[in-house]
Amino acid sequence: MISEIIRKQISRKFTGLPELKFENVVPDVETVHKNLQELNTIGLYLHIPFCHQICPYCPYNKEIFSDDAAQQYTHAVIQEVQKYSALMAGKKISSFYIGGGTPTTMLGKGLEQMLEAVYRHFNMECAIHIESHPNHLSDENLNALKALGVNYLSVGVEALQDRHLKVLERPYTSAGVKKIIERAAGKNFECLNIDYIFDLPGQTCDEVEEAVHEMIRLGIHQAATYPLFHFPYTRFGKDTTLHRNAVATMFRRRKFLKIIEGIFYSSGFERSSVWAFTQKGTEKYCSVTVPSYLGIGASGGSYLRDIFYVNTFNVAAYVKAAKNGRLPVALSIGLSEKAQMAGWLYWRIYETKFRKSDFSDRFGLSFDKEYGAFMKMLDFMGFLDDNNSIVRLTDKGTYWIHAFEDFFSIDYINKLWGTSRENSWPEEVIL
């Protein structure tokens, strides 16, 4: 296809690689140790692959929760943490994000033991950021999360009108979930984030406006607002009746996002990433957007300077690998310096602002020399403001540049995650 040819040509331009080829190779211990030691700080990601139901739109790695699987998974995660302990050698961990799946499925079912192992074996100098399901947030469970040291909580609300909750197959009502959010807001988390999906089938501008005003009334500190993406391997992705004209979809989403931006800005929030808005003065709830991170658990991905690798997606295969004493890595890729720089730029654009000096500190090169011409073009187009030291994307640039990036990232996710879901140990995946 023409789109595939264009994608490969632009990818080659930014990465310097003819193709991005993941192979079924486990990085050797010396390479992992060397990469870890060359990093000043690193983020930690823990994946919990369990849910009580499978949502039709969700692309992430998950399976139905069971007590037996949770018990085995807990032991396997602890074993993986122990394996990395010596390699980390006291390396400071500056961010800790627990995602899924639904991490709160394992509250009282192994989550506590996994966190104890993490804090015993790693040098944790950061807060815990964790995802949750509204139906798990009883008063008792909220207190349990606070007791574990969770100060940054994200709640997968997804919609605030009953008809949209029904389409998304969420097991609660709008009235019920609002009470849950108010309960969580009363627990004084440092940052309470809710996930919200827009551009749902038949959704109106008035409904989006009503939902955003309601979020603010509920007392949240942050909202991560995403359009409904269609991944081919999800039920929504396979439903052709939900697919609409791509160009019309981009402009419709921009219209919805303008409504969201306007309400949050006028209510004392600021943009903290492409899709997220955070109350001014609040440290944002964040996921894996840090420059380098170690991923633990089934499907956990690790980006360690010049290597990127991902664990097997299959929980049973992950548990078996742990029992056999091996790292559960399914696919890995070595990255040229140019590819590393492209990855760095992708995530800094996602965050919508960055310091050029951070690029120089990371790569020992001039940001302007590498990307100056590209930045000038985007500045001329009104997509960003380049003030010689800090680059800030405009609202227009935030949306359209990321739409361009999605031309690659959505395709890459479909290939990498889609293949990994079907095969526990793929031979290779070419992006």
Summary of the structure (lengths in Angstrom):
residues: 431
radius of gyration: 21.1
end to end distance: 14.1
largest distance: 57.8
contacts: 1389
relative contact order: 0.14
helix: 48%
strand: 21%
